[in-house]
Amino acid sequence: MNTRITACAALLALAALTGCSSGDAKADPAACKTALEAQYVQAVAEGTPGTDPVFEQLGKPDECAGISDEDLRVYSSGIIGKHSLDNTQDALEDLNDSIDDLVSSIPTPAP
């Protein structure tokens, strides 16, 4: 759990730092990130590999107009990292539960 919190905090700090980089003054980084994440989730649900910056595969969302491709790559990396971390954490929790169930089903030997 601490790893998840630390990773999320690092991603948020990175996002805050890149939000002030070279982009059009009218561009809204938060709206862009939301659109990129929705695009990523949809692409993964449709079976598109989610390892590359999604905007390069599917095109730049309208909400990202005025934001540099470099910033979009940073946003995409953060989104992919967040979802990968969530998926890994869920898989580990499922494995841990399975192991707990297995261990609890083993009878304690009589002395």
Residue pairs with C-beta under 8 A, 6 or more apart in sequence:
3 89
4 85
4 86
4 89
7 81
7 82
7 85
8 82
8 85
11 78
11 81
11 82
14 74
14 78
15 29
15 33
15 74
15 75
15 78
18 29
18 71
18 74
18 75
19 29
19 30
21 68
21 70
21 71
22 68
22 71
23 29
23 66
23 67
23 68
23 71
24 65
24 66
24 67
25 66
26 66
27 64
27 65
27 66
27 67
28 63
29 67
29 71
29 75
31 63
32 61
32 63
32 64
32 67
32 72
32 75
33 75
33 78
33 79
34 63
35 61
35 62
35 63
35 64
36 54
36 55
36 61
36 64
36 72
36 75
36 76
36 79
37 79
39 54
39 55
39 58
39 61
40 50
40 54
40 76
40 79
40 80
40 83
41 83
43 50
43 54
43 57
43 58
44 50
44 83
48 54
48 57
48 58
50 80
50 83
51 80
53 72
53 73
53 76
53 77
53 80
54 76
54 79
54 80
55 61
55 64
55 69
55 72
55 76
60 72
64 72
67 75
